[in-house]
Amino acid sequence: MGQFRRQARQLGEKLKANPQDKALMAEAQKLKLDALAFEQNTLKEQVTNYPTDHRIRFRYAQALFKASQFDDAIPEFQQARADPRNRAACNLFIGRCFFEKAHYGPAVDTLKDLVSGYQGTGDEISKEVYYWLGRSYEADGTVKEAMVAYNQIIQWDYNFRDVRDRIEKLRQQSAG
């Protein structure tokens, strides 16, 4: 992975010098895909060799998520959440996988369960959970609940992602 990062850094510097170079952009995209495939294969092998190491399984699930392989990532996150250190992050990713697959009901249920059992308030995971809960409600057409989730976020962090824009858009939809 170090070689891939080094190559990516070198390509990034070349792209800064020549931002319109299509060949460099294609090379950077190919390098990114190759690095992701290498990471997946390495982690899959580690999961096979160390099936009870939930930290490795969590990293493997994250690599699957990055590759948009949500059907494969969900069961890996479900197994990885046996480690209490990653439980909240695993549930967040499971909810996001459901969201990406347009299964908004299971996404909402997963994220609501996480909200009810999570102790943090205002930390990065809390904001991410409420953000994706709001996005899931919004995608499911449940505007009132989406507003509640988004309003909670702006109480913690007024400039978090695109929450202010989403609130404004939902207000305009409700008024119009």
C-alpha positions in Angstrom: 0.0 0.0 0.0 2.9 2.3 0.6 4.0 2.0 -3.0 0.5 3.0 -4.1 0.4 6.0 -1.8 3.8 7.1 -3.0 2.7 6.7 -6.7 -0.5 8.6 -6.0 1.4 11.4 -4.3 3.7 11.7 -7.3 0.8 11.6 -9.7 -0.9 14.3 -7.6 2.1 16.6 -8.0 2.1 16.0 -11.7 -1.6 16.7 -11.9 -1.1 20.0 -10.0 1.4 21.1 -12.6 -0.9 19.9 -15.5 -4.5 19.9 -14.3 -5.9 19.4 -17.8 -3.8 16.4 -18.8 -6.3 13.7 -19.6 -3.7 10.9 -19.7 -2.5 11.8 -16.2 -6.1 11.9 -14.9 -6.8 8.4 -16.4 -3.5 7.1 -14.9 -4.5 8.5 -11.5 -8.0 6.9 -11.7 -6.4 3.5 -12.8 -3.9 3.7 -9.9 -6.8 4.4 -7.5 -8.7 1.4 -8.7 -5.6 -0.8 -8.6 -4.8 0.3 -5.0 -8.4 -0.4 -3.9 -8.3 -3.9 -5.5 -4.9 -4.6 -3.9 -6.2 -3.5 -0.5 -9.3 -5.6 -0.8 -7.4 -8.7 -1.8 -4.9 -8.2 1.0 -7.6 -7.7 3.6 -9.7 -10.6 2.3 -6.7 -12.8 2.7 -6.1 -11.5 6.2 -9.8 -12.1 7.1 -9.4 -15.7 5.9 -6.3 -16.2 7.9 -7.6 -14.4 11.1 -11.4 -14.9 11.0 -11.9 -13.8 14.6 -9.9 -10.5 14.3 -12.8 -8.0 13.9 -10.5 -5.0 13.3 -9.2 -6.6 10.1 -12.8 -7.5 9.1 -13.9 -3.9 9.7 -11.1 -2.6 7.5 -12.1 -5.2 4.8 -15.7 -4.1 5.1 -14.6 -0.4 4.6 -12.6 -1.4 1.5 -15.7 -3.1 0.1 -17.8 0.0 0.9 -15.3 2.2 -0.9 -15.6 0.0 -3.9 -19.4 0.3 -3.7 -19.8 -3.4 -3.1 -22.6 -2.9 -0.5 -24.1 -6.4 -0.6 -20.7 -7.8 0.3 -19.9 -5.0 2.9 -23.1 -5.4 5.0 -22.4 -8.9 6.3 -18.8 -8.0 7.0 -19.8 -4.9 9.0 -22.4 -7.1 10.8 -19.7 -9.5 11.9 -17.2 -6.7 12.7 -19.5 -5.0 15.1 -18.8 -7.8 17.6 -15.8 -5.6 18.5 -17.2 -2.9 20.8 -14.6 -0.4 19.6 -16.1 -0.5 16.1 -19.7 -1.2 16.9 -21.0 2.4 16.3 -18.9 2.9 13.2 -20.1 -0.5 11.8 -23.8 0.3 12.4 -23.2 3.7 10.7 -21.7 2.0 7.7 -24.5 -0.6 7.6 -27.0 2.3 7.5 -25.1 4.0 4.8 -24.9 0.7 2.8 -28.7 0.5 3.0 -29.0 4.1 2.0 -26.7 3.6 -1.1 -28.9 0.6 -2.1 -32.0 2.8 -1.8 -33.3 0.7 1.1 -34.3 3.7 3.1 -36.5 1.9 5.7 -33.7 -0.4 6.9 -31.3 2.5 6.8 -33.6 4.6 9.0 -34.1 1.6 11.4 -30.4 0.9 11.7 -29.5 4.5 12.3 -32.3 5.1 14.8 -31.2 2.1 16.7 -27.7 3.5 16.7 -28.9 6.9 17.9 -30.8 5.4 20.8 -27.8 3.3 22.0 -25.0 5.7 21.3 -23.6 7.8 24.2 -21.8 10.5 22.2 -23.4 13.8 21.5 -21.9 16.3 19.1 -18.9 14.2 18.2 -18.0 13.2 14.6 -19.9 9.9 14.8 -23.0 11.6 16.2 -23.0 14.1 13.4 -22.5 11.5 10.8 -25.3 9.3 12.2 -27.7 12.2 12.3 -26.7 13.3 8.8 -27.3 9.9 7.2 -30.5 9.5 9.3 -31.7 12.8 7.9 -30.6 11.9 4.4 -32.5 8.6 4.7 -35.6 10.3 6.0 -35.4 12.8 3.2 -34.9 10.2 0.5 -37.9 8.3 1.9 -40.0 11.4 1.8 -40.3 11.9 5.5 -39.6 15.6 5.7 -40.5 16.3 9.3 -38.2 13.6 10.7 -35.4 14.7 8.3 -35.7 18.3 9.6 -35.5 17.0 13.2 -32.2 15.1 12.4 -30.7 18.1 10.5 -31.7 20.6 13.2 -29.9 18.4 15.8 -26.7 18.6 13.7 -26.8 22.4 13.3 -27.1 22.7 17.0 -23.8 20.9 17.3 -22.0 22.2 14.2 -23.6 25.0 12.2 -21.3 24.4 9.2 -21.5 20.6 9.0 -21.4 19.4 5.4 -24.5 20.7 3.4 -27.0 20.6 6.3 -28.0 24.2 6.1 -28.7 23.9 2.4 -30.7 20.8 3.0 -32.8 22.4 5.7 -33.5 25.4 3.4 -34.4 23.1 0.5 -36.8 21.2 2.8 -38.4 24.4 4.1 -39.0 25.6 0.5 -40.6 22.3 -0.4 -42.8 22.4 2.6 -43.9 26.0 1.9 -44.4 25.4 -1.8 
